[in-house]
Amino acid sequence: MKPPSTEIRADVWLDGRRALWLAVPRLLVVADLHWGYVSSHRASGNLLPEWGDDEIAGRLTALVADYRPAEMVWLGDSLHTLAGRGAAEAFIEGVGVRVVVIAGNHDFRWKRAADPHAVRSGYFLHHGHKALPRPEGHVEVIGHFHPAVSWYDGAGGRLKIPALVEGSHRLILPAFSPWSAGTPWNGSLGPGERLWAVSARRIFALPVIPAPAPEKKPKRVRRRRA
């Protein structure tokens, strides 16, 4: 079954594999891959199962085959630690598409992740861990926050799935890492922003939170002197 994809605004498509397709510049964008997550933990004595990097490579390969991008952008935290460098480098060398690696807070020792941001066809792309001035007329595309949608039915049932945050001037991508549980973002939306829940079978939007109406100051009543 092919993963779902939804056009969330003109020429901007959200893919169920936690990727963003910008159709006009033919740009495939993912964030927070955290290559080497398991290797990093195992080196510290936390014996997680050997799983993750192959799954990342498989999803990326499938996305490249489906979209045939001119470029692919990794929006920072591409590595969890330097333990993931080998797997990431091997993928980049073999994928056959130019990969632009943006620097994130986990990538500070990886020489390939040298660029703090990139600008493409009206999009300003960076990791998001530092506030950077957005060029006028551009849409900011970031990662870092690992947004998710969380539900609770009041009877013990809980559900949390990755999400994309969409606003008029910014997009926050879900983490691409299969190990990321995500951060509930239901109560963190700005005025007019929308959450898109992202799963392998379905993508759907939650209702937009309207911008609050400006408060009206009460009129001062002038008293007439007797």
trRosetta pair geometry for C-beta under 8 A, 3 or more apart (Angstrom, degrees):
i j d omega theta_ij theta_ji phi_ij phi_ji
1 201 7.6 13 125 -111 142 80
3 15 6.3 64 112 177 123 86
3 16 3.7 -150 177 65 105 116
3 17 5.2 96 100 -40 174 87
3 200 5.6 -80 -117 -156 99 64
3 201 7.9 -91 -134 -73 62 27
4 15 7.7 165 96 -157 49 46
4 16 4.4 87 51 -42 73 128
4 200 7.9 128 14 164 86 28
4 201 6.7 53 -15 160 116 21
4 202 5.9 58 1 -111 158 24
4 203 5.1 -159 108 -2 126 98
5 13 5.2 23 173 173 111 115
5 14 6.7 171 -154 85 63 45
5 15 4.7 -19 -103 -104 97 65
5 16 6.6 -106 -67 -9 53 80
5 21 7.2 6 -155 17 132 132
5 203 7.3 32 -134 7 16 147
6 13 6.7 159 79 -153 31 70
6 14 5.3 -14 60 56 86 95
6 196 7.5 -163 74 -158 134 133
6 203 4.5 -141 -3 90 129 134
7 10 7.5 27 173 -108 116 22
7 11 7.7 30 -147 -35 109 11
7 12 6.8 109 -159 72 66 52
7 13 5.2 -40 -93 -95 60 77
8 12 5.6 -60 60 104 87 101
8 13 7.2 143 6 -122 79 24
8 14 5.1 52 -28 -14 123 113
8 164 7.4 -96 -71 95 169 138
8 166 5.7 -140 159 -92 134 155
8 196 6.1 -59 -108 -72 135 154
8 205 7.6 133 -130 -74 96 119
9 12 4.7 18 60 43 83 121
9 166 7.3 165 -26 -163 115 133
11 22 6.9 43 139 -166 92 55
11 23 4.1 -121 -161 49 82 110
11 24 5.0 33 171 -31 150 93
12 20 7.0 -17 -168 -170 87 100
12 21 7.5 153 -160 81 40 58
12 22 6.1 -8 -109 -108 73 65
12 23 7.3 -124 -66 3 30 90
12 171 7.6 -152 -172 -76 143 155
13 20 7.3 147 80 -163 53 51
13 21 4.1 -14 63 60 105 107
13 23 6.6 74 -6 -47 107 103
14 19 7.9 154 -159 83 47 45
14 20 6.2 -25 -105 -107 59 69
14 21 7.9 -152 -66 22 16 80
14 164 5.6 -133 -123 14 135 156
14 196 5.8 22 132 130 179 154
14 198 6.5 -114 163 -99 119 113
14 203 5.7 158 101 -159 115 153
15 18 7.3 -49 88 31 82 18
15 19 4.4 -8 54 62 122 89
15 20 7.2 -153 14 -76 88 21
15 21 6.1 78 -34 -19 111 106
15 63 6.8 118 114 -120 167 108
16 198 6.1 171 -133 -171 49 81
16 199 6.2 -21 -152 93 103 35
16 200 5.2 111 152 -127 121 29
16 201 7.1 140 -153 3 150 16
16 202 7.5 93 -108 39 126 13
16 203 5.8 -129 -82 -49 83 105
17 59 5.0 169 -169 -165 123 111
17 62 7.1 -178 -94 86 165 117
17 63 5.9 -144 84 -71 148 111
17 200 7.4 52 -82 -110 57 76
18 30 6.9 70 115 -135 84 95
18 59 7.9 16 45 165 95 148
18 162 5.7 -10 -103 117 115 159
18 173 7.3 98 175 174 80 96
18 174 4.8 -95 -142 83 104 113
18 175 7.1 -21 -179 91 144 34
18 176 5.1 167 109 -107 124 59
18 198 5.8 113 -90 133 67 144
19 28 6.1 -7 177 -171 126 90
19 29 6.8 147 -168 74 73 48
19 30 5.0 -42 -111 -80 84 92
19 59 7.9 176 -36 153 121 107
19 63 5.3 78 -2 -129 172 147
19 176 7.2 48 -74 -104 75 111
20 28 7.6 148 80 -161 53 44
20 29 4.4 -23 65 65 102 103
20 30 7.5 174 21 -73 76 44
20 141 7.1 -152 87 -153 161 129
20 164 7.4 122 -78 -121 108 144
20 171 6.9 103 -116 140 157 145
20 173 5.9 -103 -22 -102 122 116
21 27 7.5 155 -158 82 44 52
21 28 5.9 -14 -105 -105 71 67
21 29 7.7 -172 -77 22 25 78
21 67 5.6 -149 -120 -122 126 143
21 69 7.7 -140 -133 -85 86 111
22 25 5.4 8 114 46 115 95
22 26 7.5 -70 91 -8 72 6
22 27 4.2 -2 56 58 111 100
22 28 7.9 -150 25 -67 75 24
22 29 6.6 47 -10 -10 107 117
22 120 7.4 115 98 106 153 121
22 121 7.3 156 149 74 129 124
22 123 6.3 -57 -123 -35 160 157
23 26 6.8 12 -168 -82 34 51
24 121 5.5 -169 106 159 111 151
25 70 6.9 -108 156 49 66 129
25 71 7.6 -33 143 38 103 109
25 120 4.7 88 -155 158 171 112
25 121 4.0 -165 -58 12 114 140
25 123 7.2 -109 10 20 143 123
26 67 7.8 159 -164 157 77 99
26 68 7.8 -40 -169 104 119 69
26 69 5.3 159 154 -148 81 61
26 70 4.1 87 93 -4 117 101
26 71 7.4 108 102 23 80 68
27 69 6.1 74 -130 -158 18 122
27 70 6.8 -43 -74 55 58 92
27 71 5.6 -12 -117 69 78 92
27 72 7.6 145 -166 -104 60 29
27 73 6.2 12 -177 -4 108 112
27 120 5.7 102 -66 121 155 155
27 121 7.7 -170 -12 35 131 122
27 123 7.5 -143 63 51 157 152
28 63 5.9 133 -162 146 142 117
28 64 6.9 -135 31 -89 169 62
28 67 5.5 132 -78 86 119 149
28 69 4.0 -113 -10 -51 104 155
28 71 7.4 -162 32 100 74 48
28 72 4.5 -25 73 -112 104 81
28 73 7.3 171 86 22 51 67
29 72 7.6 175 -79 -162 33 57
29 73 4.8 -10 -111 64 78 104
29 75 6.3 49 -175 -40 97 113
29 125 6.8 -135 -125 -125 132 134
29 141 6.2 -21 173 156 165 142
29 173 6.8 -139 126 -73 104 150
30 33 6.4 60 126 -65 119 98
30 60 7.2 -90 0 -101 161 95
30 63 7.8 112 -52 79 126 172
30 72 7.4 1 12 -178 99 101
30 73 7.6 167 31 87 56 58
30 74 6.1 -20 74 -113 86 63
30 75 6.9 -154 99 10 36 93
30 173 7.0 175 -153 162 34 153
30 176 4.4 41 180 -66 114 144
31 74 7.3 135 -103 -170 36 53
31 75 3.7 -32 -101 60 90 119
31 76 6.7 3 -148 53 85 73
31 77 7.2 48 173 54 73 101
31 127 7.6 137 -145 -136 107 61
31 142 7.3 73 -112 151 152 39
31 143 2.6 -179 -175 -91 139 134
31 144 7.2 -72 174 -18 129 48
31 173 4.1 132 14 80 128 128
31 174 7.5 153 60 82 106 30
31 175 6.5 -87 101 -111 85 43
31 176 6.2 153 64 -15 41 98
32 75 7.3 -29 -20 78 63 93
32 76 7.2 -1 -66 93 61 69
32 77 4.5 7 -113 86 65 123
32 104 7.4 140 -88 -129 65 167
32 143 4.8 -175 -23 166 96 133
32 144 6.9 174 -64 -69 116 23
32 146 6.2 -123 126 -77 174 86
32 173 7.6 180 16 98 100 104
32 175 3.8 -66 98 -128 132 83
32 176 5.9 157 78 23 66 75
32 177 5.7 -77 135 -7 85 104
32 180 6.5 59 132 -68 126 153
33 56 5.6 90 -167 -151 103 135
33 74 6.2 -44 -9 -146 124 117
33 77 7.2 167 35 111 56 71
33 78 5.0 19 41 -144 113 55
33 79 7.8 4 80 -58 96 28
33 88 7.5 124 100 -105 139 111
33 176 4.8 -21 -93 77 64 122
33 177 5.8 122 -175 -66 26 77
34 37 4.7 43 142 -63 110 110
34 77 6.0 -12 -67 153 75 96
34 78 7.6 -157 -48 165 25 17
34 79 7.0 42 -139 163 34 18
34 80 4.2 52 -165 -67 84 91
34 84 7.2 174 163 -47 42 170
34 106 7.0 0 -106 105 76 169
34 175 7.3 14 -5 -173 118 117
34 176 8.0 175 18 72 80 80
34 177 4.0 8 39 -87 115 140
34 179 6.6 -96 95 51 139 114
34 180 7.1 139 14 -53 143 102
35 53 5.9 64 -148 -116 77 97
35 56 6.4 -144 -93 86 77 165
35 78 6.2 4 6 151 106 69
35 79 5.1 -47 59 -108 91 58
35 80 6.7 -146 73 -2 38 80
35 84 3.3 145 114 172 81 127
35 85 7.5 128 103 -63 126 21
35 87 5.1 -166 -171 82 119 111
35 88 4.2 179 41 -58 171 103
36 39 4.5 -57 -157 47 78 117
36 40 5.5 85 139 -31 90 96
36 53 6.8 44 -61 -79 43 121
36 79 5.8 8 35 -156 122 82
36 80 5.0 -144 84 38 81 99
36 81 6.1 -109 114 55 127 66
36 82 7.6 -75 112 106 169 19
36 83 4.1 157 -177 96 129 80
36 84 2.0 -131 -5 -61 114 84
36 85 7.1 5 -39 -8 149 46
36 86 7.9 103 -79 37 118 78
36 87 6.3 171 -58 30 82 121
36 88 7.5 -63 -19 -23 105 104
37 40 6.0 -59 -154 32 25 112
37 41 6.7 16 154 -11 61 108
37 48 7.9 -43 123 77 86 161
37 52 5.5 -107 51 167 107 163
37 80 4.3 127 -88 -45 60 155
37 84 7.1 31 -25 -69 47 133
37 177 6.3 93 -41 -156 146 130
37 179 4.9 -153 125 25 163 156
38 41 5.9 -61 -150 40 33 106
38 42 6.0 29 156 -18 70 109
38 48 4.8 -127 -133 88 85 120
38 49 7.2 -68 -133 85 135 42
38 50 6.1 136 144 -123 151 41
38 51 6.5 130 -64 52 153 45
38 52 5.0 165 -18 21 115 135
38 53 7.3 -107 30 -20 112 94
38 179 7.7 -178 -53 -67 79 145
39 42 5.8 -56 -141 39 29 109
39 43 6.3 33 157 -23 63 106
39 53 7.8 25 -18 -38 111 132
39 81 7.9 -131 93 59 93 100
39 83 4.0 -166 113 150 116 124
39 84 6.3 162 46 -69 125 66
40 43 5.9 -56 -152 31 27 112
40 44 6.9 13 153 -8 60 109
40 80 4.9 -120 -3 107 150 121
40 81 4.3 122 -108 22 125 118
40 83 4.7 178 -70 40 70 139
40 84 7.1 -37 -37 -31 106 95
41 44 5.8 -66 -154 42 35 105
41 46 4.1 -68 176 78 95 112
41 47 7.9 -164 126 -62 98 11
41 48 4.9 47 90 0 139 120
42 45 7.7 88 -170 -46 33 8
42 46 6.7 -96 -79 73 33 59
42 47 5.9 60 -119 -114 81 49
42 48 6.3 -105 -58 38 86 79
42 50 8.0 15 -56 -84 151 78
43 83 6.0 -148 -13 -91 143 148
48 51 7.8 -108 143 40 97 82
51 54 7.5 -71 -147 40 52 101
51 55 6.7 39 175 -16 81 123
51 178 7.8 -78 137 91 95 137
52 55 5.8 -66 -149 34 21 110
52 56 6.5 21 157 -19 63 104
52 177 7.4 4 -161 -162 109 83
52 178 5.7 -158 -127 54 72 111
52 179 5.9 -3 -117 -38 127 110
53 56 5.6 -49 -149 32 35 113
53 57 6.4 32 154 -16 66 105
53 84 7.0 -174 -98 -137 118 95
53 87 4.5 -54 -164 -169 137 163
54 57 5.7 -54 -147 39 33 111
54 58 6.2 36 154 -22 66 107
55 58 5.7 -52 -145 35 30 113
55 59 6.5 27 158 -16 64 105
55 178 5.1 0 105 -21 142 151
56 59 6.2 -60 -151 37 27 105
56 60 6.3 23 156 -15 64 111
56 87 7.9 83 68 141 126 127
56 91 8.0 -72 114 -71 99 163
56 176 6.9 83 -131 135 95 107
56 177 7.1 -20 -88 -115 118 52
56 178 7.0 -130 -61 -8 77 100
57 60 5.9 -59 -146 40 29 110
57 61 6.1 31 157 -22 66 109
57 87 7.2 -110 -53 176 120 102
57 91 5.2 -142 -115 -99 99 124
58 61 5.8 -54 -145 35 28 111
58 62 6.4 26 157 -16 63 107
59 62 5.8 -57 -149 38 31 110
59 63 6.3 32 154 -20 65 107
59 176 7.5 -178 97 -172 141 102
60 63 5.7 -56 -148 36 32 112
60 64 6.4 31 156 -18 66 105
60 72 7.6 78 -161 -170 104 158
60 91 6.7 52 82 -176 148 136
60 95 7.1 -58 134 -114 115 135
61 64 5.9 -55 -149 36 30 110
61 65 6.4 29 153 -18 64 108
61 95 7.0 -139 -99 -124 72 91
62 65 5.7 -56 -148 38 32 112
62 66 6.2 26 156 -17 66 109
63 66 5.9 -59 -144 39 29 107
63 67 6.0 -7 170 10 67 114
64 67 6.7 -71 -131 52 22 86
64 68 7.1 71 173 -88 57 33
64 69 6.6 -83 -127 20 67 95
64 72 6.8 -51 -90 -61 100 138
64 95 6.1 -178 -66 -175 172 108
64 96 7.6 126 160 66 143 93
64 97 5.5 -152 -140 -4 125 145
65 68 7.5 9 -164 -61 20 71
69 72 5.5 113 77 -66 145 74
69 97 6.0 69 72 -161 89 144
70 97 7.9 140 147 -156 15 101
70 98 7.6 -13 147 42 57 110
71 97 6.9 155 -129 166 27 98
71 98 4.9 -41 -117 82 80 103
71 99 7.5 149 -170 -98 73 23
71 100 5.8 26 175 -11 122 111
71 120 7.7 -142 61 -109 140 154
72 95 7.6 -52 24 130 146 151
72 97 5.4 73 -7 117 109 126
72 98 7.2 169 27 90 70 52
72 99 5.0 -24 73 -110 99 71
72 100 7.1 -178 89 23 45 73
73 99 7.7 154 -93 -163 24 56
73 100 4.6 -21 -109 68 74 106
73 102 6.6 36 -178 -20 96 110
73 118 6.3 -138 -126 53 132 148
73 120 7.8 -141 -50 0 144 145
73 125 5.7 -12 163 163 156 160
74 78 4.5 46 152 -90 140 120
74 99 6.4 25 -11 -180 106 102
74 100 7.1 -173 25 88 68 54
74 101 5.0 -4 57 -117 114 64
74 102 6.4 -159 92 25 61 78
75 102 5.2 -4 -139 50 36 134
75 104 7.3 75 129 -68 54 115
75 125 6.2 -112 -108 -178 98 99
75 126 7.2 87 -157 134 89 15
75 127 5.7 146 158 -103 75 52
75 128 7.6 32 159 -9 116 101
75 141 7.0 -115 -103 128 139 90
75 142 6.5 154 178 -156 135 34
75 143 4.1 137 104 -13 123 118
75 144 7.9 -98 131 -28 107 75
75 173 6.4 124 37 35 153 138
76 102 4.7 -59 -48 101 81 96
76 103 6.0 15 -109 111 98 26
76 104 2.5 124 176 -64 94 100
76 105 7.4 55 172 4 120 57
76 106 7.7 123 165 37 77 86
76 107 6.3 -127 -150 5 66 131
76 113 7.2 104 -116 -159 60 127
76 126 7.2 35 -27 169 133 52
76 127 2.8 4 12 -102 167 112
76 128 7.3 -166 54 21 144 76
76 129 7.2 -143 149 -4 153 108
76 143 5.8 -171 60 52 95 120
76 144 6.6 0 92 -65 129 88
77 80 7.7 37 -176 -93 84 44
77 104 3.7 -95 -34 119 61 159
77 105 6.7 -1 -73 48 96 69
77 106 4.3 70 -125 28 75 120
77 107 6.5 -135 -85 -28 28 98
77 127 6.6 114 -10 -146 85 121
77 143 6.7 -131 36 107 111 132
77 144 6.8 136 -8 -98 131 58
78 84 7.9 -163 127 111 67 128
78 88 6.0 97 145 -136 109 145
78 101 5.8 -54 -14 -146 159 103
78 104 6.8 149 -5 16 66 122
78 106 7.8 -167 41 84 43 108
78 107 5.9 48 35 -85 86 128
78 110 7.5 -110 67 81 107 164
78 113 6.3 -172 29 -82 120 129
79 82 6.5 38 161 -88 151 29
79 83 7.8 147 -173 54 109 55
79 84 4.3 174 -140 69 84 114
79 85 6.0 1 -106 -69 142 64
79 88 6.1 -87 -77 -19 90 153
79 106 5.8 -156 84 128 68 105
79 107 5.6 116 36 -100 98 76
79 110 5.6 138 10 -48 142 148
79 113 7.6 -126 10 -22 105 144
80 83 7.1 -31 72 57 96 99
80 84 5.5 99 27 -15 80 136
80 106 6.0 -61 -145 -177 26 143
80 177 7.9 86 -69 -111 105 145
81 84 6.6 118 61 5 49 91
81 106 7.0 -95 -75 -174 43 98
82 85 5.1 -10 -166 -23 63 120
82 109 5.6 -53 -63 93 118 123
82 110 6.6 175 -103 -72 79 87
84 87 5.6 -58 -165 45 67 108
84 88 5.6 62 141 -22 88 110
85 88 5.8 -66 -146 43 30 109
85 89 5.8 27 162 -19 70 111
85 110 6.0 -176 -103 -115 109 109
86 89 6.0 -57 -142 38 25 108
86 90 6.3 25 158 -20 62 109
87 90 5.8 -55 -147 35 28 112
87 91 6.6 28 155 -18 63 105
88 91 5.9 -57 -153 34 31 109
88 92 6.4 28 153 -18 66 107
89 92 5.7 -55 -146 37 33 111
89 93 6.2 28 158 -17 67 109
89 112 7.3 174 -94 -30 90 155
90 93 6.0 -58 -146 38 28 108
90 94 6.3 3 163 -1 63 118
91 94 6.3 -79 -147 48 26 97
91 95 5.8 35 164 -46 69 109
92 95 6.3 -44 -134 10 24 114
92 99 4.8 -106 -129 41 96 145
92 101 7.8 -33 -100 -50 144 122
92 112 7.7 170 24 -169 175 157
95 99 6.7 73 54 -45 142 119
100 115 7.0 -40 -177 51 93 148
100 118 5.6 43 155 -70 146 161
101 107 7.6 -175 162 -158 109 156
101 110 7.8 -87 148 120 143 124
101 112 5.2 39 58 134 154 96
101 113 4.7 -93 137 -94 112 69
101 114 7.9 68 88 17 98 59
101 115 7.2 130 85 35 57 100
102 113 6.9 15 107 -152 21 89
102 115 5.7 -71 -115 89 56 93
102 116 7.1 37 -162 176 85 17
102 117 6.6 38 -137 -105 117 28
102 118 6.3 -109 -82 -7 109 103
102 125 6.4 -131 -67 132 150 97
102 126 6.0 -171 -172 -135 140 44
102 127 5.6 -177 126 -52 115 82
103 107 5.3 -150 -147 84 60 123
103 108 7.3 70 -168 -91 108 51
103 113 4.5 122 -98 153 64 93
103 114 6.4 9 -58 -152 116 4
103 115 6.3 -179 -12 72 92 39
103 116 5.4 -39 44 -96 116 50
103 127 6.6 -84 96 -26 50 131
104 107 4.8 86 49 5 73 110
104 113 6.9 -60 18 -177 68 144
104 127 4.1 155 -102 -124 78 146
104 129 6.4 105 -159 -6 69 128
104 143 7.3 -40 -103 73 131 119
104 144 6.8 -176 -142 -87 110 88
105 108 6.9 -6 -165 -39 38 105
105 127 7.1 172 -14 134 73 152
105 129 4.5 166 -35 -135 116 177
105 144 7.5 76 7 -126 109 106
107 110 4.6 -65 -167 38 80 117
107 113 3.7 -36 158 86 137 164
110 113 4.6 52 88 17 107 107
111 114 6.5 4 178 -58 50 106
115 118 6.1 47 141 -60 139 88
116 126 6.2 7 150 -132 68 115
116 127 8.0 -84 -164 6 59 99
116 130 7.8 -41 -163 58 116 132
116 132 7.3 151 144 -89 114 146
117 124 6.6 -5 -178 -177 126 79
117 125 6.2 151 -164 83 72 54
117 126 3.8 -37 -102 -78 92 106
117 132 6.1 -173 -61 138 144 171
118 125 4.7 -15 61 64 87 110
118 126 7.6 163 19 -70 59 62
119 123 7.1 164 -154 83 49 54
119 124 5.7 -11 -105 -105 81 64
119 125 7.3 -174 -80 20 31 80
119 135 6.7 34 -118 8 132 147
119 138 7.0 -65 -138 -122 99 150
120 123 5.1 -16 68 58 78 102
120 125 6.8 9 17 -5 102 122
122 137 6.6 -80 -135 136 90 88
122 138 5.5 -175 -172 -118 49 65
122 139 6.4 43 141 12 86 89
123 138 6.3 138 -119 -166 10 95
123 139 5.4 -31 -112 66 67 89
123 140 8.0 131 -164 -107 63 12
123 141 5.4 8 -173 -6 110 124
124 132 7.7 -154 158 101 123 118
124 134 5.3 169 56 -141 159 76
124 135 5.6 163 -76 23 131 94
124 138 4.3 81 -25 137 105 138
124 139 6.9 -178 23 82 79 35
124 140 5.0 -33 73 -103 104 60
124 141 6.9 160 76 19 47 74
125 141 4.7 -21 -102 69 76 105
125 142 7.6 167 -152 -76 49 48
126 130 7.7 -71 147 62 133 85
126 132 5.5 47 39 25 168 146
126 140 7.7 -42 32 -158 92 91
126 141 8.0 128 23 77 48 61
126 142 6.0 -14 76 -103 65 90
127 130 7.5 56 68 22 101 78
127 142 6.4 45 134 -153 21 86
127 143 5.8 -51 -155 52 57 92
127 144 5.2 92 156 -58 80 111
128 142 3.2 101 -69 179 116 128
128 143 5.7 -166 14 59 127 42
128 144 3.6 -145 76 17 109 133
128 145 6.4 -76 125 -22 143 91
128 172 7.0 83 -115 -123 160 93
129 144 4.9 -172 -57 -129 74 141
134 138 5.8 -151 176 74 89 103
134 140 4.9 -76 -108 -63 126 112
134 169 6.8 91 138 167 166 115
134 170 7.8 -102 -92 -77 151 97
135 138 4.4 57 72 2 91 133
139 169 6.0 -156 -123 -159 61 41
139 170 6.7 170 -173 -89 71 28
139 171 6.5 38 158 -6 113 99
140 169 6.2 39 13 145 95 77
140 170 4.1 -18 67 -109 103 87
140 171 7.2 -177 93 27 57 61
141 170 7.4 177 -74 -157 32 61
141 171 4.9 -4 -114 62 72 104
141 173 7.1 42 -178 -31 85 107
142 145 7.6 58 118 0 108 101
142 170 6.8 -12 14 -167 105 108
142 171 7.4 160 28 85 61 56
142 172 5.6 -22 75 -111 88 69
142 173 7.2 -158 96 12 37 85
143 146 7.8 40 173 -57 82 53
143 172 7.1 122 -115 -164 24 67
143 173 4.9 -37 -97 59 78 103
143 175 7.0 96 -170 -93 109 59
144 172 7.9 -77 51 -150 79 101
145 165 7.9 -5 77 3 138 136
145 172 5.6 -15 45 -173 125 134
145 183 6.1 -93 165 48 74 134
145 185 7.5 78 138 -90 122 121
146 162 7.8 -84 -172 -125 68 90
146 174 6.8 46 -152 -158 47 56
146 175 4.2 -1 -115 -30 88 119
146 180 5.2 -139 -139 -173 125 129
146 181 7.9 57 158 70 133 50
146 182 5.0 -156 154 -123 93 49
146 183 5.0 98 87 0 92 93
147 162 7.4 87 91 -165 60 62
147 163 4.8 -77 124 75 98 92
147 164 7.0 115 74 -112 125 16
147 165 5.2 117 -19 -32 175 105
147 172 5.5 85 -12 113 132 120
147 174 6.1 -94 64 -94 74 67
147 182 6.5 2 123 -162 21 101
147 183 6.2 -54 -106 66 36 85
147 185 4.0 6 -150 -38 100 148
147 188 7.8 -139 -120 71 105 129
147 195 7.3 -142 155 -128 129 100
148 160 5.2 39 150 180 134 96
148 161 6.3 171 -159 87 93 26
148 162 5.4 -64 -105 -109 81 33
148 163 5.3 129 -138 8 22 97
148 174 7.1 83 -80 -126 64 106
148 181 7.2 -46 -44 138 162 56
148 182 2.7 96 -49 140 128 134
148 183 6.0 148 18 56 96 30
148 184 5.7 -53 78 -85 93 41
148 185 6.2 140 50 -1 41 93
149 160 6.9 175 85 -146 48 54
149 161 5.7 -10 54 59 94 78
149 162 7.9 25 12 105 79 14
149 163 4.5 106 -31 -59 87 134
149 184 7.4 47 -161 -136 14 69
149 185 7.0 -52 -79 48 48 89
149 186 6.5 85 -142 -67 61 91
149 195 5.6 129 -85 153 104 136
149 197 4.6 -50 13 -95 151 98
149 206 6.7 161 -122 -38 131 135
150 158 7.3 -16 -167 -168 90 94
150 159 7.2 161 -152 87 46 53
150 160 4.6 -7 -103 -101 78 93
150 184 3.7 -30 -5 -113 133 116
150 186 5.8 -100 48 -16 85 122
151 158 6.9 162 86 -154 60 47
151 159 4.6 1 52 56 104 98
151 160 7.6 -169 22 -71 63 50
152 157 7.2 152 -153 87 47 58
152 158 5.3 -9 -102 -104 76 79
153 156 7.5 -30 65 51 97 42
153 157 4.2 15 24 61 123 108
153 158 7.8 -135 8 -69 79 39
160 181 6.7 37 108 173 136 85
160 182 6.1 -173 157 70 110 117
160 184 6.6 -84 -125 -79 117 89
161 182 7.4 38 141 27 16 161
161 197 5.6 61 85 -164 119 98
161 198 6.8 -165 143 64 104 53
161 199 5.4 -33 -169 -73 147 98
162 174 3.5 76 177 -159 115 147
162 175 6.7 -128 -121 45 123 69
162 180 7.3 65 -90 99 112 111
162 182 5.2 -165 -97 -79 61 141
162 197 7.8 121 85 -159 47 54
162 198 4.8 -45 94 65 95 106
162 199 7.7 151 46 -75 84 53
163 174 5.9 136 55 -77 25 112
163 182 7.2 101 15 -164 80 142
163 185 6.0 -135 72 41 133 127
163 195 4.9 -6 179 -170 140 98
163 196 6.0 151 -162 74 77 48
163 197 5.3 -40 -100 -99 93 45
163 198 6.0 165 -104 6 31 90
164 171 6.5 -8 179 -170 107 92
164 172 6.7 166 -162 80 57 58
164 173 6.0 -16 -117 -122 93 42
164 174 5.8 -80 -66 -23 66 89
164 195 7.4 146 74 -158 44 50
164 196 4.4 -10 56 57 94 109
164 198 6.1 75 -15 -40 92 125
165 170 7.4 0 110 112 103 95
165 171 6.8 158 84 -158 64 41
165 172 3.9 16 45 43 112 107
165 185 6.2 -109 -73 161 115 155
165 189 6.9 -172 -140 -110 109 82
165 193 5.8 1 -175 180 94 124
165 194 7.6 152 -158 78 49 43
165 195 6.2 -26 -101 -100 62 65
165 196 7.9 -156 -70 19 18 80
166 171 5.8 1 -108 -111 62 81
166 193 6.5 157 81 -159 44 71
166 194 4.8 -20 64 62 99 92
166 195 7.8 176 20 -85 80 17
166 196 6.1 53 -12 -18 117 111
166 205 8.0 -49 34 -122 132 113
167 170 4.9 18 56 52 113 77
167 171 7.4 -158 33 -70 68 44
167 190 6.1 14 -100 64 143 114
167 192 6.2 88 -142 102 84 92
167 193 4.2 -38 -80 -99 95 89
167 194 7.5 163 -75 17 49 66
168 192 6.2 -6 -19 128 105 135
173 176 7.8 -1 143 -43 121 85
174 180 7.7 160 169 100 83 138
174 182 6.7 -26 -148 -106 98 117
174 198 5.5 -133 -2 44 152 142
175 180 3.6 3 90 56 144 176
175 182 6.6 -157 23 -86 110 73
176 180 7.9 82 59 13 27 135
177 180 4.4 100 75 -22 101 103
184 187 7.4 34 129 20 101 87
184 188 7.9 135 116 -3 62 113
185 188 4.7 -80 -155 49 65 114
185 189 6.7 86 152 -55 91 76
185 195 6.1 157 93 -104 112 125
186 189 7.5 -45 180 -14 25 104
186 195 7.0 -46 -99 -27 53 163
186 206 7.9 -79 -121 137 82 172
189 193 4.2 -158 -166 79 96 114
189 194 7.5 63 -142 -69 139 13
189 195 6.5 -100 -76 -41 127 96
189 209 5.3 135 97 21 131 133
190 193 4.7 83 55 -14 72 127
191 209 6.8 -108 -126 104 40 95
191 210 7.4 -4 -156 147 83 32
191 211 3.7 59 -175 -106 126 79
191 212 6.7 -97 -103 5 123 70
192 208 6.4 -1 -151 -175 39 117
192 209 7.4 -83 -33 77 17 68
192 210 7.3 31 -77 -141 60 34
192 211 5.4 -3 -40 -50 93 98
193 208 7.4 169 85 -143 24 81
193 209 6.9 0 57 42 69 100
194 205 5.5 -2 168 -161 125 112
194 206 6.6 172 -167 65 75 71
194 207 7.9 -119 -127 134 92 19
194 208 4.9 -49 -82 -93 97 81
195 205 7.1 142 84 -155 48 60
195 206 4.5 8 65 32 98 120
196 203 6.1 11 174 -177 105 96
196 204 7.2 177 -154 91 66 24
196 205 5.2 -35 -100 -95 73 70
196 206 7.7 -148 -80 8 27 76
197 202 7.7 14 103 108 104 88
197 203 6.8 176 86 -149 61 48
197 204 5.5 -5 51 59 104 74
197 205 7.7 -173 14 -89 75 19
197 206 6.8 86 -26 -37 99 96
198 203 5.7 7 -112 -112 58 92
199 202 5.4 15 60 53 110 67
199 203 7.1 -170 34 -73 64 53
